[in-house]
Amino acid sequence: MIERTFRRCLMSGVLGIVLWFPSGQSWAQSVPNDAPSPGNSSLSLVPGSAFYVGAGGGYGRTNFSTQTVYGIGYSNLYTSNGTLTETGVASGDAYLSMPTRSTFVPSAQLGYFQHFDNSDWLWGGKIVYNYLGATSTVQNAILPQNGSSQFLGNPTPVPLTGYAVINSFQTTINHQVILAPMIGRSFEDGFVYGGAGPSLSNMQTRVDGVIGYAPVNGVQTDITGAPRNLFNSGWVFGGAIMVGGTYFFAPTWFLDLSYTFGLTTPQDATFSGPFIDNNLPGGAQTTGTAIVHPSGTVMTHAILLTINKAF
C-alpha cells in the first residue's frame, strides 16, 4: 500500500516536470538583456547597466571667501607748460571679504552606470551642468598704495603713499560643468554612490568706479581722472566631490538626490590701461598707467533633486 502510494507520487512529480518544462524554457528566453546582474535581487528595479539623462534643481550656496586685489600705478607729473617735474610708482594689495550667496540652482545631467559581474557594486560616471547664478558685491573698497616718487634733477627717491578707491567690486559665478567618475552599491529600489572629478566654471569680475589718489604738493589728489569701469569674464578649472542616492519608482525612471561640493582655482584677471588728468591744481597734469589684478577662489555647495530616464 505504501509502495503503491509512493509510485503514484513519483509519477505525478515526473508528469508535472514534463508539463512545466516548456513554459519554463519560454520564460528563460523572455528575460530581458538589461535584467539585474546576478549579484542583485531578482526583484530589484535597478538595471544591470544603463545610460540616463535627467533634469531638476535645488539649493545652492556659494562662498566667495576673500578676494585679493593687487594694484600698481606708474605716473608722471607735468607743470602747466608741459614740463615733466616728477615720476612715481606705487603698489599694494587689498583683501576683500565677500558675502556668501544662496540661490536656486537649475541642473541637468547625463550619466552611465554598470554593475560589476555577480555583484551589487557598480561603477559609472556623469556629466553635471549647474547654473549657479550667484553674485557677491563689496562697496567702497580701499586699495592702499605705497611706493616712491622722484623729482627731476634729484636722484634721491621720496616715499610716496596713496590709495585707490573702488566704488563697487563684484564677483559672479554662473555656469558650472562637472565630470565625475563614481562608484556605488545597489539595493532593491535604487543605489547610493560617491564620486569626484574636475569642474569648469564661468566667472565674471566687475570693478566699477576706480579712482587713484596720490600726493600732489602734499595733498592727496585724484591723479587718474574720471572713474574707470573694468570687466572680465572667463572659465576656470576646479574640482568637485559628490555623494547621492537614487530611487527607482519605475523600471526606467528614478529620482536622484545629491550633494556636491566644488572648489575653483583662482580666477586671475588683469586690467591695464593709461590714464590722464588735466584738472590738477595750478594747471598741472598727470599721465600714467594703472594696473588692477583681482584673484580669488570660490567654493560652491549644491543639494539637488533630479528626475531621470534610463535607457
C-alpha positions as CSV (number, residue, x, y, z in Angstrom):
1,M,0.0,0.0,0.0
2,I,2.7,2.4,1.0
3,E,4.8,1.4,-2.1
4,R,1.8,1.9,-4.4
5,T,1.3,5.4,-3.0
6,F,5.0,6.3,-3.4
7,R,4.9,5.2,-7.1
8,R,1.8,7.4,-7.7
9,C,3.5,10.4,-6.1
10,L,6.7,9.8,-8.2
11,M,4.7,9.6,-11.4
12,S,2.8,12.7,-10.6
13,G,6.0,14.6,-10.0
14,V,7.6,13.5,-13.2
15,L,4.5,14.4,-15.1
16,G,4.5,17.8,-13.5
17,I,8.1,18.5,-14.5
18,V,7.4,17.4,-18.1
19,L,4.4,19.7,-18.3
20,W,6.2,22.6,-16.7
21,F,9.4,22.5,-18.7
22,P,8.2,24.1,-22.0
23,S,6.8,27.1,-20.1
24,G,9.9,27.3,-18.0
25,Q,12.1,27.3,-21.2
26,S,9.9,30.1,-22.7
27,W,10.3,32.2,-19.5
28,A,14.0,31.9,-19.6
29,Q,14.1,33.1,-23.2
30,S,12.0,36.1,-22.2
31,V,14.4,37.5,-19.6
32,P,15.4,41.0,-20.9
33,N,19.1,41.7,-21.6
34,D,19.1,44.6,-19.1
35,A,17.9,42.4,-16.2
36,P,19.7,42.9,-12.9
37,S,23.2,41.5,-12.6
38,P,23.4,38.1,-10.9
39,G,24.5,39.7,-7.7
40,N,21.3,41.7,-7.4
41,S,17.9,40.5,-6.0
42,S,15.7,39.3,-8.8
43,L,13.1,41.7,-7.5
44,S,15.4,44.8,-7.9
45,L,14.2,47.6,-10.2
46,V,17.8,48.7,-10.8
47,P,19.0,47.5,-14.3
48,G,22.4,45.9,-14.7
49,S,23.6,48.9,-16.7
50,A,22.0,52.0,-18.2
51,F,22.6,55.4,-19.8
52,Y,20.4,58.1,-18.3
53,V,19.5,61.8,-18.6
54,G,17.9,63.9,-16.0
55,A,16.9,67.4,-15.0
56,G,15.8,69.2,-11.9
57,G,17.2,71.7,-9.4
58,G,17.8,72.6,-5.8
59,Y,19.6,74.7,-3.2
60,G,22.9,76.3,-3.9
61,R,25.2,78.2,-1.5
62,T,28.3,80.0,-2.9
63,N,31.2,81.1,-0.6
64,F,33.2,83.8,-2.4
65,S,35.7,83.8,0.5
66,T,38.4,86.6,0.4
67,Q,39.3,88.1,-3.0
68,T,42.7,89.7,-3.3
69,V,43.0,92.8,-5.4
70,Y,46.5,94.0,-6.4
71,G,47.1,97.4,-7.9
72,I,50.1,99.3,-9.3
73,G,50.3,102.7,-10.8
74,Y,53.0,104.5,-12.8
75,S,52.6,108.3,-13.0
76,N,54.2,111.4,-14.5
77,L,53.5,114.9,-13.2
78,Y,53.8,117.9,-15.6
79,T,53.6,121.6,-14.9
80,S,51.0,123.8,-16.7
81,N,53.5,124.5,-19.5
82,G,54.1,120.8,-20.1
83,T,57.4,120.3,-18.3
84,L,57.9,116.9,-16.6
85,T,58.7,117.5,-12.9
86,E,58.1,114.2,-11.1
87,T,57.7,110.5,-11.8
88,G,56.3,108.0,-9.4
89,V,55.3,104.3,-8.8
90,A,53.2,102.8,-6.1
91,S,51.5,99.4,-5.5
92,G,49.6,97.5,-2.8
93,D,47.1,94.8,-2.0
94,A,43.5,94.8,-0.7
95,Y,41.8,91.8,0.8
96,L,38.1,91.9,0.3
97,S,35.8,89.7,2.4
98,M,33.0,88.8,0.0
99,P,29.4,88.0,1.2
100,T,28.1,84.4,0.8
101,R,25.1,84.0,-1.5
102,S,22.3,81.4,-1.7
103,T,20.4,80.7,-4.9
104,F,18.1,78.3,-6.6
105,V,20.2,76.1,-8.9
106,P,18.7,74.5,-12.1
107,S,20.6,71.3,-13.0
108,A,20.8,68.7,-15.8
109,Q,22.9,65.5,-16.0
110,L,23.9,62.8,-18.4
111,G,25.3,59.6,-17.0
112,Y,26.0,55.8,-17.2
113,F,26.4,53.0,-14.7
114,Q,27.1,49.3,-14.8
115,H,27.2,46.6,-12.2
116,F,30.4,44.6,-11.7
117,D,29.9,40.9,-12.5
118,N,27.9,39.0,-9.9
119,S,27.9,42.0,-7.6
120,D,25.6,44.6,-6.1
121,W,28.5,47.1,-6.6
122,L,28.5,49.3,-9.6
123,W,30.7,51.8,-11.4
124,G,30.0,54.7,-13.8
125,G,30.2,58.4,-14.2
126,K,28.2,61.5,-15.1
127,I,28.4,65.0,-16.5
128,V,26.5,67.6,-14.5
129,Y,25.6,71.1,-15.5
130,N,24.5,73.6,-12.9
131,Y,23.5,77.2,-13.3
132,L,24.6,78.8,-10.0
133,G,23.8,82.4,-10.8
134,A,25.5,83.8,-7.7
135,T,26.9,87.3,-7.4
136,S,28.7,88.9,-4.5
137,T,29.5,92.6,-4.2
138,V,31.6,94.9,-1.9
139,Q,31.0,98.6,-2.0
140,N,33.6,101.4,-1.4
141,A,36.7,99.2,-1.2
142,I,40.1,100.9,-0.5
143,L,43.2,99.7,-2.2
144,P,46.3,101.1,-0.4
145,Q,49.3,102.2,-2.5
146,N,52.9,102.6,-1.3
147,G,55.9,103.4,-3.4
148,S,58.2,106.3,-4.2
149,S,58.5,109.4,-6.4
150,Q,61.5,111.1,-7.9
151,F,61.8,114.8,-8.7
152,L,63.5,115.8,-11.9
153,G,67.2,116.6,-11.2
154,N,67.1,114.9,-7.8
155,P,68.3,111.2,-7.8
156,T,67.0,110.5,-4.3
157,P,63.6,108.8,-4.2
158,V,60.9,110.2,-1.9
159,P,58.4,107.8,-0.2
160,L,55.0,108.0,-1.8
161,T,51.8,106.9,-0.1
162,G,48.5,107.0,-1.9
163,Y,45.4,104.8,-2.4
164,A,42.7,103.8,-4.9
165,V,39.0,103.8,-4.3
166,I,36.8,101.1,-5.9
167,N,33.2,102.1,-5.8
168,S,32.0,98.5,-6.5
169,F,33.8,95.2,-6.6
170,Q,31.7,92.3,-7.9
171,T,32.4,88.6,-8.5
172,T,29.9,86.3,-10.2
173,I,29.8,82.6,-10.9
174,N,27.2,81.4,-13.4
175,H,27.8,78.1,-15.3
176,Q,29.4,75.0,-13.7
177,V,30.2,71.8,-15.5
178,I,31.4,68.7,-13.6
179,L,32.7,65.4,-14.9
180,A,32.6,62.9,-12.1
181,P,33.5,59.2,-12.2
182,M,31.6,57.3,-9.5
183,I,31.3,54.0,-7.6
184,G,28.2,52.8,-5.8
185,R,26.1,50.0,-4.4
186,S,22.6,49.0,-5.5
187,F,19.7,47.8,-3.4
188,E,16.2,46.7,-4.2
189,D,14.8,50.1,-5.4
190,G,17.9,52.2,-6.1
191,F,21.6,52.7,-5.3
192,V,23.9,55.0,-3.4
193,Y,27.1,56.4,-4.9
194,G,30.1,58.7,-4.4
195,G,32.3,60.4,-7.0
196,A,34.8,63.1,-7.7
197,G,36.3,64.8,-10.7
198,P,37.2,68.1,-12.5
199,S,35.0,71.1,-12.9
200,L,34.8,74.0,-15.3
201,S,33.2,77.3,-14.1
202,N,32.3,80.5,-15.8
203,M,33.2,83.5,-13.6
204,Q,33.0,87.3,-14.1
205,T,34.7,90.1,-12.3
206,R,33.5,93.7,-12.4
207,V,35.4,96.6,-10.9
208,D,33.5,99.9,-11.2
209,G,34.4,103.4,-10.3
210,V,38.1,103.1,-9.8
211,I,40.0,106.4,-8.9
212,G,43.6,106.6,-8.0
213,Y,44.9,109.2,-5.5
214,A,48.5,110.4,-4.8
215,P,50.0,113.4,-3.1
216,V,50.5,116.5,-5.2
217,N,52.1,119.3,-3.4
218,G,51.4,117.4,-0.2
219,V,47.7,117.0,-0.8
220,Q,46.0,113.6,-1.8
221,T,44.7,114.3,-5.2
222,D,42.8,112.4,-7.9
223,I,45.6,111.8,-10.5
224,T,43.7,109.3,-12.7
225,G,40.9,111.5,-13.9
226,A,37.3,110.1,-14.4
227,P,36.4,106.9,-12.7
228,R,37.2,103.7,-14.6
229,N,35.0,100.7,-15.1
230,L,36.6,97.3,-15.7
231,F,35.1,93.9,-16.6
232,N,36.4,90.4,-17.2
233,S,34.7,87.1,-18.0
234,G,36.3,83.6,-18.4
235,W,36.4,79.9,-17.5
236,V,38.4,78.5,-14.6
237,F,39.1,74.9,-13.7
238,G,38.4,73.3,-10.4
239,G,37.3,70.1,-8.7
240,A,34.2,68.6,-7.2
241,I,33.1,65.9,-4.8
242,M,29.6,64.4,-4.8
243,V,27.5,61.8,-2.9
244,G,24.0,60.8,-3.6
245,G,21.3,58.2,-3.8
246,T,18.7,57.1,-6.3
247,Y,15.2,55.7,-6.0
248,F,13.6,53.8,-9.0
249,F,9.9,54.3,-8.9
250,A,9.5,52.6,-12.3
251,P,11.8,50.2,-14.3
252,T,13.3,53.1,-16.4
253,W,12.6,56.2,-14.2
254,F,14.3,57.2,-11.0
255,L,14.9,60.2,-8.7
256,D,18.5,61.3,-7.8
257,L,19.2,63.3,-4.7
258,S,22.8,64.5,-4.4
259,Y,25.1,66.9,-2.5
260,T,28.0,68.4,-4.4
261,F,31.0,70.4,-3.0
262,G,33.1,72.4,-5.6
263,L,36.2,74.5,-5.4
264,T,37.6,76.6,-8.3
265,T,41.1,77.5,-8.9
266,P,41.8,81.3,-8.6
267,Q,40.2,83.5,-11.2
268,D,43.0,85.8,-12.3
269,A,42.2,88.9,-14.3
270,T,44.5,91.7,-15.2
271,F,43.2,95.2,-16.2
272,S,45.7,97.6,-17.6
273,G,45.3,101.0,-19.2
274,P,46.5,104.5,-19.5
275,F,45.1,107.5,-17.6
276,I,45.3,111.3,-17.9
277,D,44.1,114.1,-15.7
278,N,44.3,117.7,-16.8
279,N,42.4,119.2,-13.9
280,L,45.0,119.3,-11.2
281,P,45.6,122.5,-9.1
282,G,47.6,125.2,-10.9
283,G,47.0,123.7,-14.3
284,A,49.3,120.7,-13.6
285,Q,48.7,117.4,-15.5
286,T,49.3,113.7,-14.8
287,T,49.6,110.8,-17.2
288,G,50.4,107.2,-16.5
289,T,49.4,103.6,-16.5
290,A,47.2,101.8,-13.9
291,I,47.1,98.0,-13.4
292,V,44.4,96.2,-11.3
293,H,44.8,92.4,-10.7
294,P,42.0,90.7,-8.8
295,S,42.3,87.0,-7.8
296,G,40.3,84.5,-5.7
297,T,38.8,81.1,-5.4
298,V,35.1,80.3,-5.0
299,M,33.5,77.4,-3.0
300,T,30.1,76.0,-4.1
301,H,27.6,73.8,-2.3
302,A,24.6,72.3,-4.0
303,I,21.8,70.0,-2.9
304,L,20.0,68.8,-6.0
305,L,17.0,66.6,-6.9
306,T,16.6,65.4,-10.4
307,I,14.2,63.1,-12.2
308,N,16.0,60.8,-14.7
309,K,15.1,58.5,-17.6
310,A,17.3,55.3,-18.0
311,F,17.9,53.8,-21.4
